[in-house]
Amino acid sequence: MGALLQVEGLTKSFGYDLLFGDLAFGLDEGDKVGLIAKNGTGKSTLLNLLARVDTPDSGTIIYRNDLRIGYLPQMPAFEGAKTVLDVCLEGDDPSSHAVLSYERAVTSGDADAMTAAIQAMDSAHAWDYEERFKQILTQLKIDDYHQPVGELSGGQVKRVALAKILIDEPQFLILDEPTNHLDIDMIEWLENYLRRSTMTLLMVTHDRYFLDNICTRIMELDQQEIFTYDGNYNYYLEKRAERIEAQNAQVEKARNLLRTELEWMRRQPQARQHKAQYRIDAFYDLKERAQGRRDVGDVRLNVNSAYIGKKIFTAHHVSKRYGDKVILHDFEYTFARYEKLGIVGDNGVGKSTFIKLLLGEVPCDEGSFEIGKTVRFGYYSQEGMHFDEGKRVIDAVRDVAEYIYFDEKTHYTAAQFLNMFLFSNADQQKLIAKLSGGEKRRLYLAMVLMSKPNFLILDEPTNDLDISTLEILEDYLSKFNGCVIIVSHDRFFMDRTVDHTFVFLGDGVVKDFPGNYSEYRAWKDYHDRLEAEQARLTAKPKEKVQYNVRDNSNKLTFKEKRELEALTAELEALTAEKETLDALFASGEVINDMDVKSARYSQLQDLLEEKEMRWLELSEKE
């Protein structure tokens, strides 16, 4: 594997704020690297520099000759009047021009244009390119090539931008939060695609399953430096903890030495002229090192909820539709006290609309939601809170409350409360306009929790939040003494925070599954395999095997005869067990130990195949 790029002495500042300085690292061909850092520390800026969108203050980036780079920014933007076809095929290469002309000729129905387009496709050898173009768009669920991008949702624009990059087959792929605004099916497809790909990859993402399943190397941007870990995300967590522990040990050692040096420095001022200058310089260096202790892992959000009664909400025959699109149909449900519910489904099936129906922001066509009197909602929406960008962070919180009270024993100043959300004292003095997108979302989350809700509704909370904030939020939700509804595409976050799941299947159908997303996916995968197997058996009926021992006493040895008799009994028992599981899976009942039964079913199939072969071998012996 050869070197793809080399970074030396890279430095970037915004005004007086140094994002990072003197960075040095390299990427080799085939590397799959995840870049991790807190919001506002320069992740997106570093990606912009590597993608040649921005220039550094100093330092160099040396690329391999003729390196093709594909870059997906957090918020892709295209001319609204351009169609999906125009965006995906706007390259200058002959293949893009040929496929674009061909697709337009097909749409126009002009015979002469079609003839010319086919000749151009032949000349450019673009038929394989056209097949890959359509395959990727289909897999990303983009079926209207002629729709203007200005009419697309945020998730659709993200998919179009992703399709454009993958169609071009870059050698070096840079992705900034690629899973934002994608539904779970799309995330899993992209995960599998990138894992199989030979492209070199550098990405920023908060999706920890995505990181763990794809990346073979983690780079952390921390304290204006780059730290590299050769392994996946779980390996990084382990080694990072060791690094911080070692750093803290060095800081403690420096503090002990500082006490001695401080006494030396405080001696009579008239003696100072005789002190060695090198030792004075070393003292100030030691003082700086003694202030470097890290306590990142100890941050906990200790915020209590208000009291919530036994009655939460009941949905009475709720229906909602927009034209021909059905969101809910005759939906009934009684929400229990302390319930933690996750909502998943494809983009556009009505997950956010369901939330707005519950909150009364959108009226029901039929039916109603009956809300308990003690319920106090805290709503974190996709759109987010709109701040006065000219205010400082601390002033935005103080405008709501100078002191935040949760009970008689628990209260915080505005500054203390912001500290729990990883806003340092210096960060609190920043203008909101200077915050990154992720920092604004973190501030928005703090403002939602300030209201002391007892029913939290989080609509896509993981978009733009860094992993450190997500870990704090997960810890908080695990101890939250109230109700929670979470709409999210982040599988790791959902698995950590919810105990059952609403799956929006479209056409107003909502499946209530008693488990988290990974448990639902395991159940669904097995159910799909079972249905496929049943369809195959229905299409091609198979006679049931009768395991009767033939009289082969004169042909078989005594040992083989006993083996045949034992096999007959085993096969009958295994077949009966398999038929019992078939009936259970087809019943539609909730199965608590689905993983165990699924594993046993696969084991039974293997055992039956193995023992049937041996039974036939013995029974046919002459």
Backbone torsions as a table, in degrees:
resi	resn	phi	psi	omega
1	MET	NA	124.6	-179.7
2	GLY	-90.8	164.9	178.3
3	ALA	-71.0	135.6	179.9
4	LEU	-96.6	-43.5	175.7
5	LEU	-153.9	157.1	178.8
6	GLN	-133.9	129.9	-179.7
7	VAL	-109.7	131.2	-179.8
8	GLU	-134.8	126.1	172.2
9	GLY	60.5	33.4	-174.1
10	LEU	-75.9	125.9	-178.2
11	THR	-133.7	138.4	178.1
12	LYS	-148.0	131.6	178.2
13	SER	-128.6	156.8	168.2
14	PHE	-121.7	106.4	-174.0
15	GLY	64.9	-125.2	179.1
16	TYR	-90.7	-3.3	-176.9
17	ASP	-90.7	115.8	176.2
18	LEU	-84.4	117.8	177.0
19	LEU	-77.1	-50.0	176.5
20	PHE	-157.3	154.3	-177.2
21	GLY	-139.6	136.0	173.3
22	ASP	58.8	39.8	178.0
23	LEU	-70.2	143.3	176.9
24	ALA	-143.6	123.8	175.6
25	PHE	-165.3	168.5	178.6
26	GLY	-136.9	158.2	175.5
27	LEU	-125.6	135.2	178.5
28	ASP	-103.2	158.1	178.6
29	GLU	-58.6	130.8	179.4
30	GLY	90.4	-7.4	176.9
31	ASP	-62.2	142.7	171.5
32	LYS	-124.4	103.3	-166.8
33	VAL	-116.5	133.2	171.7
34	GLY	-102.8	131.7	178.5
35	LEU	-103.0	123.1	-175.2
36	ILE	-121.7	137.5	175.8
37	ALA	-169.7	161.0	172.9
38	LYS	-66.0	154.3	173.9
39	ASN	-58.7	139.4	175.7
40	GLY	87.6	3.3	-178.6
41	THR	-98.7	-1.5	171.8
42	GLY	110.4	19.6	180.0
43	LYS	-61.1	-54.6	-178.1
44	SER	-64.6	-35.3	177.9
45	THR	-62.7	-43.0	178.4
46	LEU	-63.0	-41.0	177.6
47	LEU	-63.7	-40.5	177.8
48	ASN	-60.5	-38.7	178.8
49	LEU	-66.0	-44.7	-178.9
50	LEU	-68.2	-28.8	179.8
51	ALA	-87.3	3.1	179.0
52	ARG	66.8	22.7	175.5
53	VAL	-83.2	-28.1	-178.1
54	ASP	-133.0	167.3	179.9
55	THR	-120.4	144.9	-179.2
56	PRO	-77.8	162.8	172.1
57	ASP	-68.6	-38.3	177.5
58	SER	-158.6	166.1	-178.7
59	GLY	101.9	172.8	-176.7
60	THR	-133.3	149.8	171.5
61	ILE	-124.1	114.6	-177.3
62	ILE	-103.7	118.4	-178.8
63	TYR	-100.7	153.4	171.6
64	ARG	-66.6	147.4	-178.1
65	ASN	-57.6	138.1	175.6
66	ASP	58.9	32.4	180.0
67	LEU	-73.0	125.2	177.1
68	ARG	-91.8	119.5	-176.3
69	ILE	-110.2	132.9	172.1
70	GLY	-114.1	130.9	-174.8
71	TYR	-129.4	123.8	174.5
72	LEU	-108.9	105.8	178.2
73	PRO	-74.9	169.4	179.5
74	GLN	-59.8	-43.6	-177.1
75	MET	-123.6	84.9	179.5
76	PRO	-61.9	143.9	-179.9
77	ALA	-134.0	133.5	178.3
78	PHE	-132.9	161.2	174.0
79	GLU	-62.3	127.8	-174.8
80	GLY	-61.0	-28.8	-177.2
81	ALA	-79.1	-18.4	-179.8
82	LYS	-71.1	145.5	177.7
83	THR	-86.5	168.6	175.9
84	VAL	-56.8	-40.5	179.5
85	LEU	-61.6	-45.8	-179.8
86	ASP	-61.2	-42.7	-177.0
87	VAL	-66.7	-45.8	-174.7
88	CYS	-73.3	-22.2	-174.5
89	LEU	-123.2	37.1	-178.3
90	GLU	-92.3	12.1	178.7
91	GLY	-69.8	164.2	-178.4
92	ASP	-91.9	-0.6	-176.3
93	ASP	-78.4	155.0	-178.1
94	PRO	-58.8	-36.5	-178.0
95	SER	-63.4	-44.4	179.4
96	SER	-62.5	-45.1	179.0
97	HIS	-61.1	-43.0	-177.3
98	ALA	-65.7	-44.9	-179.3
99	VAL	-66.9	-38.8	178.8
100	LEU	-62.3	-45.0	178.7
101	SER	-64.1	-40.9	-179.1
102	TYR	-63.8	-45.9	-179.6
103	GLU	-64.3	-37.1	177.5
104	ARG	-69.2	-36.4	178.6
105	ALA	-67.3	-39.0	177.9
106	VAL	-61.3	-42.2	-179.0
107	THR	-68.2	-39.6	-176.2
108	SER	-72.5	-30.3	-176.7
109	GLY	76.7	7.6	179.7
110	ASP	-75.0	117.9	-175.9
111	ALA	-64.2	-41.8	-179.6
112	ASP	-65.4	-42.8	178.4
113	ALA	-63.9	-36.6	178.9
114	MET	-65.1	-41.9	179.1
115	THR	-62.0	-45.5	179.9
116	ALA	-65.0	-38.1	-178.8
117	ALA	-67.4	-39.5	178.5
118	ILE	-64.4	-41.7	177.8
119	GLN	-62.1	-40.9	179.0
120	ALA	-65.6	-37.9	177.4
121	MET	-63.8	-41.3	178.6
122	ASP	-64.4	-43.7	-177.3
123	SER	-64.9	-37.8	-177.4
124	ALA	-88.0	-1.7	-175.9
125	HIS	51.3	48.4	-169.5
126	ALA	-100.1	6.0	-177.1
127	TRP	-66.8	-38.5	176.6
128	ASP	-65.9	-37.9	178.9
129	TYR	-63.4	-41.1	-180.0
130	GLU	-66.1	-38.1	178.7
131	GLU	-65.2	-42.8	178.8
132	ARG	-65.8	-39.9	178.2
133	PHE	-56.5	-48.6	-177.8
134	LYS	-72.4	-35.0	-179.5
135	GLN	-64.2	-44.7	-179.1
136	ILE	-67.4	-42.5	178.3
137	LEU	-62.4	-40.9	179.2
138	THR	-64.2	-43.6	-179.2
139	GLN	-65.9	-27.9	176.9
140	LEU	-91.5	12.1	176.1
141	LYS	58.7	42.2	174.3
142	ILE	-111.4	109.0	-173.8
143	ASP	-116.8	-13.0	177.7
144	ASP	-105.7	94.9	-176.2
145	TYR	-69.9	-19.0	-172.7
146	HIS	-104.1	9.9	178.2
147	GLN	-78.6	131.7	176.9
148	PRO	-63.2	138.6	-177.9
149	VAL	-67.1	-20.5	177.4
150	GLY	-65.3	-17.2	-179.6
151	GLU	-94.8	-1.8	-175.0
152	LEU	-87.8	154.4	174.0
153	SER	-76.6	171.2	179.6
154	GLY	-59.7	-41.1	179.2
155	GLY	-66.2	-38.0	178.8
156	GLN	-67.9	-40.0	177.3
157	VAL	-62.1	-40.2	178.8
158	LYS	-61.8	-40.6	-179.7
159	ARG	-69.1	-37.5	176.9
160	VAL	-64.0	-44.5	178.7
161	ALA	-61.7	-40.0	178.7
162	LEU	-66.1	-42.2	178.4
163	ALA	-61.2	-44.2	180.0
164	LYS	-57.2	-43.6	-178.6
165	ILE	-67.8	-45.7	-176.5
166	LEU	-68.3	-33.0	177.9
167	ILE	-63.1	-36.6	-178.0
168	ASP	-74.7	-12.5	179.1
169	GLU	49.5	64.4	178.2
170	PRO	-69.1	158.5	175.0
171	GLN	-82.1	-29.8	-179.1
172	PHE	-127.3	116.3	-175.4
173	LEU	-108.7	124.6	179.1
174	ILE	-114.5	121.3	-176.3
175	LEU	-123.4	124.9	177.7
176	ASP	-108.0	106.6	-177.4
177	GLU	50.7	61.7	-176.2
178	PRO	-67.6	-22.0	-176.3
179	THR	-87.4	-10.6	178.5
180	ASN	-60.9	132.9	176.4
181	HIS	71.4	6.0	173.4
182	LEU	-98.6	143.2	175.2
183	ASP	-78.6	171.4	-170.8
184	ILE	-64.3	-38.6	178.7
185	ASP	-59.5	-41.2	179.9
186	MET	-67.9	-39.0	179.1
187	ILE	-62.7	-43.7	-179.6
188	GLU	-67.1	-36.5	176.4
189	TRP	-64.3	-46.9	-179.4
190	LEU	-62.9	-39.3	178.6
191	GLU	-59.1	-46.7	179.3
192	ASN	-66.2	-38.5	-179.7
193	TYR	-63.4	-47.4	-177.5
194	LEU	-70.1	-33.6	179.6
195	ARG	-65.7	-35.8	179.8
196	ARG	-82.0	-21.9	-173.7
197	SER	-70.8	152.0	176.1
198	THR	-95.5	1.1	179.8
199	MET	-63.4	147.4	169.7
200	THR	-76.2	136.0	-171.3
201	LEU	-130.3	133.7	169.7
202	LEU	-130.9	122.3	-176.1
203	MET	-141.4	152.1	170.4
204	VAL	-109.8	124.7	176.5
205	THR	-154.9	150.3	175.2
206	HIS	-95.1	-5.8	-176.4
207	ASP	-78.3	105.6	-171.7
208	ARG	-74.5	-30.3	172.3
209	TYR	-64.8	-41.8	179.8
210	PHE	-60.4	-46.5	177.9
211	LEU	-61.1	-47.8	-173.3
212	ASP	-67.7	-34.8	-175.4
213	ASN	-83.8	-16.8	-175.2
214	ILE	-111.9	-46.5	-167.5
215	CYS	-79.4	140.9	175.0
216	THR	-109.0	1.2	-178.2
217	ARG	-156.3	139.8	179.1
218	ILE	-120.1	132.0	171.1
219	MET	-113.5	128.6	179.3
220	GLU	-110.9	127.0	175.0
221	LEU	-96.0	107.9	-173.0
222	ASP	-144.2	133.6	179.0
223	GLN	53.5	39.9	175.3
224	GLN	66.5	18.9	178.2
225	GLU	-128.6	163.7	174.9
226	ILE	-106.4	129.0	173.5
227	PHE	-117.6	132.8	-174.8
228	THR	-113.2	138.1	-180.0
229	TYR	-130.1	120.5	-178.8
230	ASP	-86.4	86.9	-179.1
231	GLY	171.1	-177.2	-179.6
232	ASN	-85.1	-168.8	-173.4
233	TYR	-64.9	-40.7	179.5
234	ASN	-64.0	-39.1	177.0
235	TYR	-63.0	-42.0	178.5
236	TYR	-58.7	-44.1	-179.6
237	LEU	-58.8	-43.4	-179.2
238	GLU	-64.9	-48.2	-175.7
239	LYS	-73.1	-31.6	177.7
240	ARG	-65.3	-42.3	177.7
241	ALA	-60.1	-39.9	177.8
242	GLU	-65.0	-40.0	-179.7
243	ARG	-63.6	-44.4	-178.2
244	ILE	-67.4	-37.4	178.1
245	GLU	-64.0	-41.9	178.4
246	ALA	-66.5	-39.0	178.7
247	GLN	-63.5	-42.4	179.4
248	ASN	-65.7	-35.0	176.7
249	ALA	-63.8	-40.2	177.9
250	GLN	-66.3	-38.4	178.5
251	VAL	-64.2	-42.7	179.9
252	GLU	-62.9	-39.5	177.7
253	LYS	-63.6	-41.1	179.1
254	ALA	-65.0	-36.5	179.6
255	ARG	-65.4	-41.5	178.4
256	ASN	-62.5	-42.6	178.5
257	LEU	-68.3	-32.0	-178.3
258	LEU	-63.0	-34.9	-179.8
259	ARG	-60.3	-42.2	178.8
260	THR	-65.7	-46.0	-177.8
261	GLU	-67.5	-31.9	179.8
262	LEU	-66.0	-39.5	176.0
263	GLU	-62.1	-41.0	179.5
264	TRP	-63.5	-41.0	-178.6
265	MET	-70.4	-25.8	-175.6
266	ARG	-88.1	2.0	177.6
267	ARG	-62.4	171.6	-173.4
268	GLN	-46.8	129.1	-178.8
269	PRO	-53.5	-33.6	-178.0
270	GLN	-66.7	-19.2	179.4
271	ALA	-85.3	-7.9	-173.6
272	ARG	-64.2	-31.2	-177.9
273	GLN	-63.7	-21.7	-179.9
274	HIS	-89.1	-7.0	-178.3
275	LYS	-73.3	147.0	178.6
276	ALA	-71.5	130.4	-177.8
277	GLN	-62.4	-35.4	-179.0
278	TYR	-62.6	-34.0	-179.2
279	ARG	-74.1	-34.1	175.0
280	ILE	-63.3	-45.4	178.7
281	ASP	-61.8	-41.4	-179.9
282	ALA	-64.1	-32.5	179.4
283	PHE	-62.6	-47.1	-178.3
284	TYR	-67.3	-34.1	175.1
285	ASP	-66.1	-41.8	178.7
286	LEU	-64.2	-40.3	179.8
287	LYS	-60.9	-40.0	179.1
288	GLU	-67.0	-42.2	-179.5
289	ARG	-67.5	-30.5	-178.7
290	ALA	-72.8	-10.3	-179.8
291	GLN	-99.7	10.3	-171.4
292	GLY	-97.6	19.3	-177.7
293	ARG	-64.9	141.8	-179.4
294	ARG	-111.3	131.0	176.6
295	ASP	-129.6	32.6	-175.6
296	VAL	-58.0	-40.3	-175.2
297	GLY	-71.7	-9.0	-176.6
298	ASP	-96.3	2.0	-177.8
299	VAL	-70.5	127.3	177.1
300	ARG	-135.7	138.8	179.8
301	LEU	-95.1	101.1	-175.0
302	ASN	-100.7	79.2	-176.0
303	VAL	-124.0	119.0	-179.2
304	ASN	-87.2	155.0	177.7
305	SER	-95.2	164.2	173.4
306	ALA	-74.5	160.5	178.8
307	TYR	-60.1	140.4	176.4
308	ILE	-127.8	133.6	-178.0
309	GLY	-77.2	-176.8	-177.7
310	LYS	-73.8	-30.7	-179.1
311	LYS	-89.5	120.2	-178.1
312	ILE	-104.5	-78.5	170.8
313	PHE	-155.1	154.1	176.0
314	THR	-129.1	131.1	175.7
315	ALA	-94.8	120.3	-178.4
316	HIS	-106.0	99.7	172.3
317	HIS	48.2	51.2	-176.4
318	VAL	-80.3	131.9	175.3
319	SER	-131.9	143.3	178.0
320	LYS	-152.6	136.3	176.8
321	ARG	-148.5	155.6	172.4
322	TYR	-122.2	101.3	-176.5
323	GLY	64.2	-123.7	179.8
324	ASP	-84.7	-7.9	-176.2
325	LYS	-90.2	118.0	-178.9
326	VAL	-93.5	123.6	177.7
327	ILE	-91.5	-52.1	177.0
328	LEU	-135.7	145.0	176.8
329	HIS	-134.2	111.7	176.2
330	ASP	50.6	50.3	-175.6
331	PHE	-83.4	128.5	177.3
332	GLU	-127.5	137.6	177.6
333	TYR	-168.0	141.9	173.5
334	THR	-113.9	115.5	-176.2
335	PHE	-82.2	132.1	-175.6
336	ALA	-92.4	159.7	177.6
337	ARG	-64.3	136.6	178.5
338	TYR	66.6	15.4	-180.0
339	GLU	-70.9	140.8	176.1
340	LYS	-122.4	106.3	-170.6
341	LEU	-111.0	133.3	172.6
342	GLY	-105.2	144.1	178.7
343	ILE	-121.7	124.7	178.3
344	VAL	-130.0	164.5	179.3
345	GLY	155.5	165.0	179.9
346	ASP	-62.1	155.5	175.0
347	ASN	-60.3	136.3	175.5
348	GLY	91.2	0.3	-178.2
349	VAL	-85.3	-10.0	174.5
350	GLY	114.6	19.4	-178.3
351	LYS	-63.5	-49.8	-179.2
352	SER	-68.9	-33.4	177.7
353	THR	-63.7	-38.3	176.9
354	PHE	-57.6	-44.7	179.2
355	ILE	-61.0	-44.6	-177.9
356	LYS	-68.2	-30.3	173.9
357	LEU	-65.8	-43.4	179.6
358	LEU	-62.5	-40.5	-178.1
359	LEU	-81.2	-6.1	-179.8
360	GLY	81.2	10.5	178.6
361	GLU	-77.8	-21.6	176.7
362	VAL	-128.1	133.3	-178.5
363	PRO	-77.2	147.9	174.0
364	CYS	-77.4	145.2	172.5
365	ASP	-72.5	-41.9	177.3
366	GLU	-141.1	154.1	178.3
367	GLY	77.6	-171.0	-176.5
368	SER	-161.8	163.4	171.2
369	PHE	-106.9	127.2	176.9
370	GLU	-103.5	114.7	-173.3
371	ILE	-101.9	137.3	177.6
372	GLY	-65.9	151.6	-174.2
373	LYS	-69.0	-27.1	-176.8
374	THR	-89.5	-3.8	-175.2
375	VAL	-70.4	127.3	176.0
376	ARG	-124.0	105.6	-175.0
377	PHE	-75.7	142.9	165.6
378	GLY	-122.4	114.9	-170.2
379	TYR	-113.5	117.1	174.6
380	TYR	-105.9	106.7	-171.8
381	SER	-98.9	165.0	176.0
382	GLN	-62.7	-37.8	-176.3
383	GLU	-68.8	-31.9	177.3
384	GLY	83.2	171.9	179.6
385	MET	-86.4	144.8	179.4
386	HIS	-98.8	115.6	-177.0
387	PHE	-98.1	159.2	167.4
388	ASP	-79.2	105.0	-171.8
389	GLU	-64.5	-17.8	-179.0
390	GLY	-84.1	-4.6	-179.4
391	LYS	-91.4	155.9	172.0
392	ARG	-78.2	157.3	-178.6
393	VAL	-57.5	-48.1	-176.8
394	ILE	-63.3	-35.3	-179.3
395	ASP	-70.5	-33.9	178.7
396	ALA	-62.9	-38.2	178.6
397	VAL	-75.0	-41.6	-179.4
398	ARG	-65.3	-26.4	176.5
399	ASP	-63.7	-27.1	177.4
400	VAL	-86.5	-47.8	179.0
401	ALA	-163.7	136.2	175.3
402	GLU	-75.8	-35.8	176.7
403	TYR	-124.7	139.0	-179.3
404	ILE	-110.6	113.5	-176.9
405	TYR	-104.1	133.4	176.9
406	PHE	-116.0	-32.7	170.4
407	ASP	-160.4	-173.1	-176.0
408	GLU	-62.5	-28.6	-176.3
409	LYS	-101.0	-15.0	-172.1
410	THR	-118.9	110.2	173.5
411	HIS	-152.6	154.1	-175.2
412	TYR	-136.9	151.9	166.4
413	THR	-75.7	165.6	179.0
414	ALA	-59.2	-39.3	-179.3
415	ALA	-67.1	-42.5	178.8
416	GLN	-63.4	-39.8	-179.6
417	PHE	-64.1	-42.1	179.0
418	LEU	-67.0	-32.7	176.6
419	ASN	-59.0	-35.7	179.6
420	MET	-67.6	-20.8	177.3
421	PHE	-100.7	24.9	173.7
422	LEU	66.5	24.3	171.6
423	PHE	-95.1	108.8	177.9
424	SER	-68.5	170.1	178.7
425	ASN	-58.6	-37.9	178.4
426	ALA	-68.0	-40.1	179.0
427	ASP	-63.1	-34.3	-177.7
428	GLN	-67.1	-21.5	-180.0
429	GLN	-88.2	-4.9	-179.5
430	LYS	-72.7	149.2	169.9
431	LEU	-69.9	142.9	-179.8
432	ILE	-59.5	-32.8	179.0
433	ALA	-61.4	-24.0	-178.0
434	LYS	-87.5	-7.6	-178.5
435	LEU	-75.2	151.5	172.5
436	SER	-73.7	169.1	178.2
437	GLY	-59.1	-40.5	179.3
438	GLY	-67.5	-37.1	178.8
439	GLU	-66.8	-36.8	177.2
440	LYS	-65.0	-39.1	178.2
441	ARG	-66.3	-36.4	178.2
442	ARG	-65.5	-41.1	177.1
443	LEU	-64.6	-39.2	178.1
444	TYR	-61.9	-42.6	177.8
445	LEU	-61.3	-42.3	178.2
446	ALA	-60.3	-40.9	-178.5
447	MET	-67.3	-35.8	178.0
448	VAL	-65.0	-44.9	-176.7
449	LEU	-74.3	-19.3	176.1
450	MET	-61.1	-27.8	-175.3
451	SER	-77.2	0.0	177.4
452	LYS	56.4	55.9	179.8
453	PRO	-74.3	156.9	171.2
454	ASN	-112.5	-2.1	175.3
455	PHE	-136.8	103.1	-178.6
456	LEU	-91.5	131.4	173.3
457	ILE	-120.0	113.9	-175.4
458	LEU	-114.9	110.0	-179.2
459	ASP	-100.2	107.4	-176.8
460	GLU	52.5	58.4	-177.3
461	PRO	-70.8	-20.2	-173.5
462	THR	-83.4	-13.7	178.4
463	ASN	-62.4	122.2	173.9
464	ASP	74.5	-1.4	174.6
465	LEU	-88.0	140.2	178.7
466	ASP	-78.1	167.2	-174.8
467	ILE	-63.6	-36.9	179.1
468	SER	-59.1	-44.1	179.1
469	THR	-66.7	-39.9	179.2
470	LEU	-62.4	-38.7	179.0
471	GLU	-65.2	-38.3	177.1
472	ILE	-65.1	-43.5	-179.9
473	LEU	-65.3	-40.5	178.0
474	GLU	-61.2	-43.9	179.4
475	ASP	-62.9	-40.8	179.6
476	TYR	-64.1	-45.7	-177.4
477	LEU	-66.5	-31.2	179.4
478	SER	-65.5	-24.7	-179.3
479	LYS	-108.0	1.0	-174.3
480	PHE	-67.8	123.5	-176.1
481	ASN	-93.5	58.6	-178.8
482	GLY	-159.9	-160.4	-179.4
483	CYS	-104.9	152.3	-177.8
484	VAL	-140.8	136.3	166.2
485	ILE	-124.8	128.1	-178.4
486	ILE	-124.8	124.7	169.4
487	VAL	-102.8	117.5	-176.1
488	SER	-157.6	152.2	172.5
489	HIS	-101.0	-1.1	-177.1
490	ASP	-84.5	105.5	-173.6
491	ARG	-65.2	-41.2	-180.0
492	PHE	-61.7	-47.4	-179.2
493	PHE	-61.4	-43.2	-179.5
494	MET	-65.5	-42.6	-179.3
495	ASP	-62.6	-31.3	-177.9
496	ARG	-81.9	-18.7	-166.2
497	THR	-121.8	-20.2	-174.1
498	VAL	-114.7	156.3	178.8
499	ASP	-113.2	-11.1	168.8
500	HIS	-155.2	168.9	-164.6
501	THR	-136.6	134.5	166.0
502	PHE	-93.6	124.9	176.8
503	VAL	-108.2	111.9	178.0
504	PHE	-82.0	111.6	-174.2
505	LEU	-95.2	-4.7	-177.4
506	GLY	95.4	161.2	-179.6
507	ASP	57.8	31.5	175.6
508	GLY	80.5	4.2	-177.3
509	VAL	-91.1	127.8	178.2
510	VAL	-125.1	120.9	178.1
511	LYS	-98.4	129.3	176.9
512	ASP	-96.6	113.1	-178.1
513	PHE	-110.0	129.7	-177.0
514	PRO	-83.2	69.9	-180.0
515	GLY	175.2	178.2	179.3
516	ASN	-84.1	-174.5	-173.7
517	TYR	-65.5	-44.9	-177.7
518	SER	-62.0	-38.0	177.1
519	GLU	-66.4	-40.4	176.8
520	TYR	-63.0	-43.1	-177.9
521	ARG	-64.7	-39.5	177.3
522	ALA	-63.1	-42.0	177.8
523	TRP	-63.5	-44.7	-177.9
524	LYS	-65.5	-43.7	179.8
525	ASP	-59.8	-42.8	-179.5
526	TYR	-67.9	-42.2	179.8
527	HIS	-61.2	-40.6	178.8
528	ASP	-63.7	-41.7	178.7
529	ARG	-64.9	-39.1	-179.7
530	LEU	-65.3	-44.1	178.7
531	GLU	-63.1	-39.7	178.2
532	ALA	-64.2	-39.9	178.9
533	GLU	-66.5	-41.5	178.7
534	GLN	-65.6	-38.6	177.6
535	ALA	-63.9	-38.9	179.3
536	ARG	-65.9	-41.8	-179.9
537	LEU	-68.4	-34.4	178.2
538	THR	-68.2	-40.2	-179.2
539	ALA	-68.6	-31.4	-177.6
540	LYS	-134.1	86.8	-177.2
541	PRO	-58.7	142.4	-178.7
542	LYS	-123.5	129.9	179.5
543	GLU	-66.6	140.6	179.8
544	LYS	-72.3	132.5	-178.0
545	VAL	-75.4	128.5	174.4
546	GLN	-97.7	120.8	-176.5
547	TYR	-94.6	82.4	178.3
548	ASN	-111.1	134.0	-178.9
549	VAL	-77.1	123.3	175.5
550	ARG	-80.0	157.1	179.9
551	ASP	-80.6	88.1	-178.1
552	ASN	-113.9	27.8	-173.6
553	SER	-61.5	-29.7	-179.5
554	ASN	-82.5	-15.0	-175.9
555	LYS	-102.5	-26.1	-175.6
556	LEU	-100.4	150.7	172.0
557	THR	-73.2	166.2	179.6
558	PHE	-59.5	-41.9	-179.3
559	LYS	-65.5	-41.3	-179.9
560	GLU	-67.5	-36.8	178.7
561	LYS	-62.4	-44.0	178.0
562	ARG	-64.2	-38.9	178.3
563	GLU	-62.6	-41.0	-179.8
564	LEU	-65.0	-41.7	178.2
565	GLU	-63.0	-40.8	179.6
566	ALA	-67.6	-39.8	178.8
567	LEU	-62.2	-40.4	179.8
568	THR	-58.9	-45.4	179.5
569	ALA	-66.5	-42.0	179.7
570	GLU	-62.1	-44.4	-177.3
571	LEU	-64.5	-40.0	178.2
572	GLU	-64.3	-40.0	179.6
573	ALA	-68.6	-43.8	179.7
574	LEU	-65.0	-40.0	179.0
575	THR	-63.9	-42.6	178.9
576	ALA	-62.9	-41.3	178.9
577	GLU	-64.6	-41.1	178.8
578	LYS	-64.3	-42.0	179.0
579	GLU	-64.6	-34.2	177.3
580	THR	-64.9	-43.3	178.1
581	LEU	-66.9	-38.7	176.9
582	ASP	-57.4	-45.3	-179.5
583	ALA	-65.7	-38.5	179.5
584	LEU	-66.2	-44.8	-179.4
585	PHE	-66.7	-33.6	-178.3
586	ALA	-80.0	-11.0	-175.1
587	SER	-75.1	-22.3	-177.3
588	GLY	81.8	2.8	179.7
589	GLU	-71.6	156.4	175.4
590	VAL	-73.4	127.4	-177.7
591	ILE	-113.9	111.7	-174.3
592	ASN	-67.8	-41.9	-177.8
593	ASP	-102.7	52.7	-176.5
594	MET	-57.9	-41.7	-178.0
595	ASP	-60.5	-42.3	-178.8
596	VAL	-65.6	-46.3	-178.5
597	LYS	-67.7	-36.4	177.6
598	SER	-62.9	-43.6	179.5
599	ALA	-64.7	-40.6	179.2
600	ARG	-65.1	-38.0	-179.8
601	TYR	-62.3	-44.4	177.9
602	SER	-63.2	-39.6	178.7
603	GLN	-63.9	-40.6	179.2
604	LEU	-62.0	-41.8	179.2
605	GLN	-60.3	-43.5	179.7
606	ASP	-65.7	-43.3	-179.6
607	LEU	-63.4	-42.6	179.5
608	LEU	-62.4	-43.8	179.9
609	GLU	-61.9	-44.3	-178.4
610	GLU	-65.3	-45.6	-175.4
611	LYS	-76.7	-30.4	175.5
612	GLU	-63.6	-40.8	178.7
613	MET	-61.0	-44.1	-179.6
614	ARG	-68.2	-38.6	178.8
615	TRP	-61.3	-44.9	179.4
616	LEU	-64.1	-39.7	-179.7
617	GLU	-60.7	-43.1	-178.4
618	LEU	-75.5	-40.8	-174.9
619	SER	-71.0	-24.4	-179.5
620	GLU	-93.8	3.6	-178.3
621	LYS	-70.1	132.7	-178.3
622	GLU	-105.3	NA	NA
